[in-house]
């Protein structure tokens, strides 16, 4: 996973296809506004792996995440162990 600061999104590439999560920074926190996988990656777990990588990154950098898109909200609901980085 990379933090593409120029595009304000976290990105991962699987099978030469991109999955990404757009964000905006607000008060030192990352607001996750949209998560999207290339259509060929949908249903493969690529977006879930990206979310886990974002959480790992947030923990390592002591960052807080604010899920706003429906996918990110649902992902955090399914992963209570990650809620310590979410607001």
C-alpha positions as a Markdown table, in Angstrom:
| # | Residue | x | y | z |
|---|---|---|---|---|
| 1 | Unk | 0.0 | 0.0 | 0.0 |
| 2 | Unk | 1.2 | 3.5 | -0.8 |
| 3 | Unk | -0.1 | 6.9 | 0.4 |
| 4 | Unk | -0.5 | 8.8 | -2.8 |
| 5 | Unk | -0.4 | 12.3 | -1.2 |
| 6 | Unk | -0.7 | 14.1 | -4.6 |
| 7 | Unk | -4.1 | 12.4 | -5.2 |
| 8 | Unk | -5.1 | 12.2 | -1.5 |
| 9 | Unk | -5.6 | 8.4 | -1.5 |
| 10 | Unk | -4.2 | 5.2 | -0.3 |
| 11 | Unk | -3.6 | 2.7 | -3.1 |
| 12 | Unk | -2.7 | -0.9 | -3.6 |
| 13 | Unk | -2.1 | -2.8 | -6.8 |
| 14 | Unk | -3.2 | -6.5 | -7.2 |
| 15 | Unk | -2.9 | -8.3 | -10.5 |
| 16 | Unk | -1.9 | -5.0 | -12.2 |
| 17 | Unk | -5.3 | -3.5 | -11.0 |
| 18 | Unk | -5.8 | -0.7 | -8.5 |
| 19 | Unk | -7.9 | -0.5 | -5.4 |
| 20 | Unk | -7.9 | 2.8 | -3.6 |
| 21 | Unk | -9.3 | 4.8 | -0.7 |
| 22 | Unk | -9.7 | 8.5 | -1.1 |
| 23 | Unk | -9.2 | 10.7 | 2.0 |
| 24 | Unk | -9.0 | 14.2 | 3.2 |
| 25 | Unk | -7.1 | 15.4 | 6.1 |
| 26 | Unk | -9.0 | 17.2 | 8.8 |
| 27 | Unk | -7.5 | 18.3 | 12.2 |
| 28 | Unk | -4.7 | 15.7 | 11.9 |
| 29 | Unk | -7.1 | 12.9 | 11.1 |
| 30 | Unk | -7.8 | 11.1 | 7.8 |
| 31 | Unk | -11.4 | 11.1 | 6.7 |
| 32 | Unk | -12.0 | 8.1 | 4.4 |
| 33 | Unk | -14.4 | 9.4 | 1.8 |
| 34 | Unk | -14.5 | 6.7 | -0.8 |
| 35 | Unk | -13.2 | 3.2 | -1.3 |
| 36 | Unk | -13.2 | 1.6 | -4.7 |
| 37 | Unk | -11.7 | -1.5 | -6.4 |
| 38 | Unk | -11.3 | -2.0 | -10.1 |
| 39 | Unk | -14.3 | -4.0 | -11.3 |
| 40 | Unk | -12.2 | -7.0 | -11.9 |
| 41 | Unk | -11.1 | -7.0 | -8.3 |
| 42 | Unk | -14.6 | -6.7 | -6.7 |
| 43 | Unk | -15.4 | -9.7 | -4.6 |
| 44 | Unk | -11.8 | -10.8 | -4.2 |
| 45 | Unk | -11.2 | -9.2 | -0.9 |
| 46 | Unk | -8.8 | -6.5 | -2.4 |
| 47 | Unk | -10.7 | -3.6 | -0.7 |
| 48 | Unk | -10.6 | -5.4 | 2.6 |
| 49 | Unk | -6.9 | -6.0 | 2.4 |
| 50 | Unk | -6.4 | -2.3 | 1.5 |
| 51 | Unk | -8.5 | -1.3 | 4.6 |
| 52 | Unk | -6.3 | -3.6 | 6.8 |
| 53 | Unk | -3.2 | -2.0 | 5.3 |
| 54 | Unk | -4.6 | 1.5 | 6.0 |
| 55 | Unk | -5.3 | 0.5 | 9.6 |
| 56 | Unk | -1.8 | -0.9 | 10.0 |
| 57 | Unk | -0.4 | 2.3 | 8.6 |
| 58 | Unk | -2.5 | 4.4 | 10.9 |
| 59 | Unk | -1.3 | 2.4 | 13.9 |
| 60 | Unk | 2.3 | 2.7 | 12.9 |
| 61 | Unk | 2.0 | 6.5 | 12.4 |
| 62 | Unk | -0.4 | 7.1 | 15.4 |
| 63 | Unk | -3.1 | 8.4 | 13.1 |
| 64 | Unk | -6.8 | 8.4 | 13.5 |
| 65 | Unk | -9.2 | 7.4 | 10.7 |
| 66 | Unk | -12.7 | 8.7 | 10.3 |
| 67 | Unk | -14.7 | 6.3 | 8.0 |
| 68 | Unk | -17.3 | 8.2 | 6.0 |
| 69 | Unk | -18.0 | 6.0 | 2.9 |
| 70 | Unk | -20.4 | 3.1 | 3.4 |
| 71 | Unk | -17.7 | 0.5 | 2.6 |
| 72 | Unk | -15.3 | 1.9 | 5.3 |
| 73 | Unk | -18.1 | 2.2 | 7.8 |
| 74 | Unk | -19.1 | -1.4 | 7.2 |
| 75 | Unk | -15.5 | -2.7 | 7.3 |
| 76 | Unk | -14.9 | -1.1 | 10.7 |
| 77 | Unk | -18.2 | -2.6 | 11.9 |
| 78 | Unk | -17.0 | -6.1 | 10.9 |
| 79 | Unk | -13.5 | -5.5 | 12.4 |
| 80 | Unk | -13.9 | -4.4 | 16.0 |
| 81 | Unk | -10.2 | -5.0 | 16.6 |
| 82 | Unk | -9.5 | -2.1 | 14.4 |
| 83 | Unk | -11.8 | 0.4 | 16.0 |
| 84 | Unk | -9.0 | 1.8 | 18.2 |
| 85 | Unk | -7.8 | 3.8 | 15.2 |
| 86 | Unk | -11.3 | 5.0 | 14.1 |
| 87 | Unk | -13.4 | 7.8 | 15.3 |
